[in-house]
Amino acid sequence: MNTAQNIKETVVAYWDVRAEDFAAQRREELVSNKAERWKREILPYIPKDRKHTRILDVGTGAGFFPLLLAEEGYEDVTGIDLTPAMIERAEQLAEGLDPRPVFCVMDAEQPVFPSETFDVILTRNLTWTLPHPDRAYREWYRLLRKGGVLLNFDADYGEEEKPGVELPREHAHMQIAPELTRKHGEIMAALPNTYLKRPGVDIEYLKNAGFAGVTVDFQLSDRIYQEIDKFYNPARMFALRAKK
């Protein structure tokens, strides 16, 4: 995996295999106590106008954030992901919803929307997978309207997970086949964020992109993952917030 394109193709192939199980877990998470906790993390930072607020979820996976926001009545929510199988699962999970989010296959580093399209951009566990996170932040800045907000929930996965945490048997990390575990390791080794101290480097990228009011919250995991259950993330997550 010597080029960015090769990395992206490998990432897509990895998540294509995991799409079905990943979507099943997101379906369960939507009706778990985690859903309300995530809403408490998101809703205070986005406009209350549910009809006209335009929201983009980058690296949407199976559409967890757009589905949460649709439940709250937000009418203009779009989710993008580089993996077609993930977008298919997101569309399936959205069946029957009104309002219904829009999902499409798109590269997070090269989104094709016009400038100043969105009021809010969300992302969860995406930026660690990007070959050029600095480029992505510049593009997201371009997509936001003046006063728009970026909410990035991620972790320093290069530091990996808490040592000594015993995960439940039904946890997704316990179900990954050895071949996929090996592939995940190869992906990690090829990504720049694996070797950079985060979120310090993210804050630098955000400021260089033009964002202001950049803040970081290191207590996100304490609020979301209060139990070690099938949804638990053993890596310490942080919440980055930035305004245009």
Beta strands, then each sheet from edge to edge (+ up, - down):
strand 1: 54-58
strand 2: 76-81
strand 3: 102-105
strand 4: 118-124
strand 5: 144-155
strand 6: 212-217
strand 7: 237-243
sheet 1: 3+ 2+ 1+ 4+ 5+ 7- 6+
end
